[in-house]
Amino acid sequence: MDTLKVRDAKDVEEVVRAAVAGEQPLEIIGHGTKRAIGHPTATNAVLDLSGLNAVTAYEPNELIITVQAGAPLADVQSLIDAKNQQFAFEPMDISVLLGGPAAGTIGGMIGAGLAGPRRIKAGGARDHLLGAHAVSGFGDSFKTGGRVVKNVTGYDLCKLLTGSWGTLAVMTEVTLKVMPKPESERTLVLRGLDDGTANRAMTAALGSPFDVSGAAHLPQQVFRAGSGALAGLAGSGQSVTLVRLEGIAASAVHRAGSLGALLSSYGTVETLADAASLAVWAGLRDVQPFAANAALGAWPVWRIVCPPASGGALGEGLARDSGGDVIYDWGGGLIWAALPPSADAQARLVRSRVAAAGGHATLIRASEEVRRNVDVFQPQPDGLAALGERVRNSFDPKSVLNRGRMRRGGAA
């Protein structure tokens, strides 16, 4: 496989134009940590963006950072952490699920669009991307957005680029919002709730006036395989329901007390503070119970989004009928499901149950053979699929960028 390592946006233009002229599809990577998500790409040429790794501008007082797409996410997070700032959408470290080093890049973070438990309050990656420079499938550079939050110039292409998995354009530089880190956090812990009751408890917490920034439920069976930083929660052998509050210390303590009183009808409420709370939510963000190096590391993992009110019943049914394990995040609106291996990664069961619940599912971890033979991303109705193809064709008519990654048997 030929690897083309670029030094700047001009190099990217030249590589893409040559690929268009030769009808040679390109696989777009930073450090390649997410290559195992999606359908295997139909190419033997790799466009490597890891050389585009500079922080172009960082203005802590303005809460914005501009960085090239190949910059390591860990390095950028370390930089903004030194100013007590963060990406509020909690980008996950996908290497925990997929294995390999924690070497994800900023471009991969935006291309995947995967957010952590705070999305329910802070939004996702697309809500924090202010602007981008990119190269289309024509080999032309373009700019979208800017360096201010209230940017109303032109079409908001940032929303399209986020979660496009490199099939629309090659991002070379992005501008992102950063936010101050909360001074303190508290996590309320309830034990022994079944999935349905936990769903109701989380719904009550999220509907309260106490500004909840995370709500998750881990059924008892999740702990059978070990759970990394979450293992300490399983001491009683019961399920665990978690609700997070953040802010200045006095406010977090006061709100935790008031919310604890509200949730007391569901059981005894325990409290984790600061460092212990941080470790728990980092484990949830990265789905540590299903880690590649843990007992369920060989099981396929699905990421399921559904109406929160349907989450408890959907997850309970999937776990019962497949023999798998599930974790509920965002109050049940997001379900991570690790299911026993099968020829189709249990796709038939997952798709039918998710469709009935009004949700959608993405196969995050599976073997290459499975990913060749089942739909990794949610199949779309014909009209929506046709619209998506028109959008993709307007960016990349020759389908040279990550050909075949998002749609089995299609150009994109």
Buried (B, 14 or more C-beta within 10 A) or exposed (E): EEEBBBEEBEBBBBBBBBBBEEEBBBBBBBBBBBBBBBBBBEBEBBBBBBBBBEBEEBEBEEBBBBBBBBBBBBEBBEBBEEBEBBBBBBBBBBBBBBBBEBBBBBBBBBBBBBBBBBBBBBBBBBBBBBBBBBBBBBBEBEEBBBBEEEBEEEEBBBBBBBBBBBBBBBBBBBBBBBBEBBBBBBBBBBBBBEBBBBBBBBBBBBEBEBEBBBBBBBBBBBBBBBBBBBBEBBEEEBBBBBBBBBBEBEBBBBBBBBBBEBBEEBBEBEBBBBEBBBBBBBBBBBBBBBBBEBEBBEBBBBBBBBEBBBBBBBBBBBBEEBEBBBBBBBBBBBBBBBBBEBEBBBBEBBBEBBEEBEBBBBBBBBEEEBBBBBBBBBEBEEEEEEEBBEBBBEBBEBBBBBBBBBBBEBBB
